[in-house]
């Protein structure tokens, strides 16, 4: 960690913090995409300016360093490489996140055709349909700051474009600020870690981001329940939906209350593992996102499971 004065008050100090921070960020990346610190520095500087210095010009150097060191190194390198026309990087982006985009698009669409159209629109928006004065494409890739996971940010892009369609039939004000997309990405992260605490959602963008994560989790859980052995599925139904005590549910199954309790605990563990597998393999969630989100949801399984599973699963 670089030692700096307690408060960064001059342009020179900030420039040095950004320069050294960009070098550290590149060193953390497992794939630097043939970039250098000088290439990353403008993006890092823009993020620092927007999210720290704009509101607090005298942000302490330690806080600036902390902000930079928490940026997503690999994701940011991937996006910047795509912006610079690296076809290999673009192919990696599409290969890694097609499932994420399609999953979010399905959650926002009425049918598969509409979902496919929305998913294709996402890639077009990311790549850029217009060319700027400097000859580079004007796509939404430029809005990714590296503050949160790229998967979460892409879900926010889907939410934004879905909301744009809604806005055509309403009088909401459209914004294309990268601040808004980052805010949506952070909201999506909140929804992943608190997917079933949706009160307090204050606008359509946040509501969509919450709904996408909630839908993925619910559908994965319903699928996992349907895959349970018949007797395990019956125990879940008796305990959560029929409101039987463990002693009563055990009697139906012909086992002691203690056995029913141990079995229910094992079922909950199996469900957690299976849902994590489904979210990662089929919904395009990263392992880290899945671990964070389902760990939070699992805290509510003892009391709220009946609210998460469709009765049709039985």
N, C-alpha and C positions, 0 to 999 in steps of 0.2 A: 504494500500500500504506500502511496506517495505521501510524504509529509508536506503539508501546506499550512499557510497561516489560517487562523481560525475562521476568518471571514474573507470570501473572495469578492473584492470590491472593484477590481479593475478589469478591463478587457483583456489585458495581457495575462493576468492570473487565470481567468476563465479559459482563455485560449490554451494555456498550458495544461489545465485540468482536463480539457476535452481531448487534447492531443495524446496525453498519457493514458487517459481513460479508454480512448479508441484502441490504443495499442494493447491494453490489457484485455479488452473485449475480443479483439482478434486472436489473442493468445488462448483465450478460453474456448474458442470455436473448434470443434472437431474437424470441420471442413471449412477452411477459410475462403474457398472458391476463388483462389488466386487474387484475392483482394489485398490491399495494404491499408495501414492505419490512416493514411492521408485520404483514402477513398471513403473510409467509414466516418472520419471526423466531422464532415458537414452534417451528416444525418444525426450523429450524436449531439452536435452543437444545437441543431434545430430542436431536438427533444428536450435538452436541458433548458433552452430558452423558453420553450412553450410551457413546460410543466413545472419549472422551478423559478427561473429568473423573471419571467413576466410578472408574477405576483410578488416575488420576494427577490428583488435585485441584489440584496446582500446575503444571499443564501450561503451558509458556511461551506467551506471547501470539503469538509468531511461528508456533508450531506450530498454534495454534487458527486463525489466519488462513489458514495453508496448507491445513488441513483444509477450511475453508469454501470456499476458492477452488478446490478440486478437486471440489466437489459438482457434479452434473449439473444445470445451470441450467434448460434447456428441459424436461427430463424432469420435474424436480421441480415446475416451474410447471404443467405439464400435469396432473400427478396432483393437486395441491392444487386446481386449478380444477375438476377432476372431483369431488373431495370436496365442493366448495362448490355443487354442483348445476349447473355450467355445461354445458348440453347440447351446445354446440358443441365443447367440450373433450372430452366423452365420445365424441362422434362421431369426433373426430380420433383418439382413443386406439384405438377399435375399428378404424377404417380403417387406421391405421398398423401395428397389431400383430396383426391377425387371422392373418396368415400365420405370424407367430412362434409364436402360441399353438397353431395347428393343427399346425404342424410338430412342436412339442414333444409335443403330445397324441398324434400318430401314433407317435412314438418310444416312448411309454409304454403304448400300447394294442395289443391283439391284432388288432383289425380296424378298419375305417373307422367303423363304427357306434359302437364303444366310444370311438374317438378323438373323434368329434363330440360324444358325451355329455360327455366330459371337458372338451373345449374350451368347451362351453356352461356347464359347471359353473364354469369359471374366471371367466367374465364375471359370473356370479351372485355368486361369492365376492368379486370385486373391487367390484362395485356395492354389495353388502351386503344380506343377507336380513333382518336385524334392524334395528330403529330404537333408537337410544340414548336416554337420558333427555333429552338436549338436542334431540331431534328429528332429529338427523342419523343417516344410515345407518352401521351398524357393519360396514364392509367392509374387505378387506385392503389397500385403497389406503392406509390410514393407516400401514401397515408400511413403505412405501417411504421410505427416508431420503435418497435422492439420492446415495448414496456410489458406486454403480456404474451402469452403463447400465440403462435401463428394460427393454430387450429381454432382457438377462441376468437381471434380477430376475423378469420374467414367466416365463422358463423355470424359474426356481427355484420359483415359485408352482405351476407345473404339476408339478414334481418333488414338492413338498410334498403336494399333493392326491393324487398317485399313491401316495406313501408312506402317506398316511392310509388309503387303501383296503387296502394291504398290512397295515397295523397292525391292522385289524379281524380279521385272521386270525393275528395274532401278539401278543406281549406287549411290544411296544416302547412306550415312553412318548411320548405326543404332546405337542408344544409348539407354541404359536401366537405365540411372541415374534417381534417384528420382527427381533430379533437373528438368529434362526435363518434367516429368509428372506434377510436380507442376507448371512449366511454362505453360504447356498446360492448366491446370486447371485455371490459372489466365487469360490466353488468352480466355478461354471459358467464364469466367466472363465478360471480356471486351466485348466479342461478345454479351453477353446477355444484357449488358447495352448500347451498341452501335451497335446493331445488323445490322444496315443498313449503317454503315460507314466503309466499308470493305477495303478502300484504305489503303495502308501501311502494309498489310499482307505480310510478307517477306519469309515464308517458308511453305511447305505442311502441317505440323502439325497445325500451326496456322490457315491456310486456312480451314482445316477440322473442327476445333473447331468452327470457325466463322460460317461455313456453317451449322453445326448441329443446333446451336441456331437459326440461321436465318430461316432454314427450319421449325423448330417447330413453330416459331412465325407466319410465313407466312401461314402454313397449318391451324393453329388455327384461324387466322383472316379470312381466306377464309371460313372456316366452320361457323364461327360466322356470316359472311355476308349472307351466304346461309340460315341461320335460321331467318333472319330478316323478318318482315312482308313485303308483296309484295310492298306496297307503300313506305315503308322506304328504301327497296332495290332499288327501282326506283329512289328515291331522291339521294341516293349515286351515282348511275350510272350517272344521269343527271349532278350532280355537279362535280364529279371527272373525269369521263370518257368522257362525252360529252362536258365538259368545259362550261356549262351554268352558267350564273350568278344566284344568289339566286332568284332574281326577276323573271328571265326567268323560272327557275326550279319550282318556286312557281306557275307561270301561268300554266304550264303543269299540275300541281297537283290541280289547282283550289284554291290555298290559297295565302294569302298575303306574301310578302317578309319576313316580320318579323316572321310570323308563320313558314315559311320554315327554317329560321335561327335558331329559337328555336328548331324545330324538328331535324335539323342536329346536333345541340349540344347534344340533348338527345340521338340520335343514336350513336354518338361518345362515350358517357358515357356508353351506353349499350354494345357497342362493347368491350370496355376496360374491363368491368366486365366479359363478356362472355369469352373473350380470356384468362383472368386470370384463370377462372374456368377450361377451357379446358387444359391449360398447367399444372395445378395442378393435376387434376383428371385423365387425359388421357396421359400426356406426362411425368409424374413423376417429374415435377419441384417442388421444395419446395415453400411454400408460400412467403418466403422472397426473393428468387430468382425471382419469378414471379413479385412481387411488384417492385423490383429494375429495372428489365429489361423492363417491359411494361410501367413503368412510363417514362422511357427515350424515348421509341418508341412513346408514346402518344404525346410527344412534337412535333413530325413531322407529326402527322395525318392531320393537316390542309392543309399541302402542299404536302405531300408524299404518301397519302393513295392510290392513283392510282398506285403507284409503288409497293405496297405490296399486292394488291388483284388481283387474276387472273380473267380475264374477264369472264371465264366460270362460275364464282360464280353467275353471273346474268342470 
